Amino acid sequence: MSGDSLQAQLKEMRVATGLSAREAASLVDVSTVTWQRWEGQSSRATTIPFACWELFLLKVGRHPTHIMTEQ
């Protein structure tokens, strides 16, 4: 998957879950600026680390194979 495609997928998932960039960033404990870079909304765009992507999917209930439960 290309970086552009991952950035688009990240933004689509955030929008689909009704979260602002600030709220999404808070879920994975990063700054809003970092989240925006992951979505390609900056001249210093970067790729979201896999662990953060997985955590985000778990926290919004969209992970394809796992669910979070309270113990």
HUURNOR-V75478 format. One record per residue. RES is the residue in one small letter. PSI is psi as a letter, one per 20 degrees, with the letter a starting at -180 (* if undefined). BURIAL is 1 if it has 16 or more other C-alpha atoms within 10 Angstrom, else 0. Layout:
RES;PSI;BURIAL
RES;PSI;BURIAL
//
This chain:
m;p;0
s;r;0
g;g;0
d;g;0
s;g;0
l;g;1
q;g;1
a;g;0
q;g;0
l;g;1
k;g;1
e;g;0
m;g;1
r;g;1
v;g;0
a;h;0
t;j;0
g;k;0
l;q;0
s;r;0
a;h;1
r;g;0
e;g;0
a;g;1
a;g;1
s;h;0
l;h;1
v;j;1
d;l;0
v;r;0
s;q;0
t;h;1
v;g;0
t;g;1
w;g;1
q;h;1
r;g;1
w;h;1
e;i;1
g;j;1
q;k;0
s;q;0
s;i;0
r;l;0
a;q;1
t;r;1
t;p;1
i;p;1
p;q;0
f;g;0
a;h;0
c;h;0
w;g;1
e;g;1
l;g;0
f;g;1
l;g;1
l;g;1
k;h;0
v;j;1
g;k;0
r;j;0
h;p;0
p;h;0
t;i;0
h;q;0
i;q;0
m;p;0
t;q;0
e;p;0
q;*;0
//
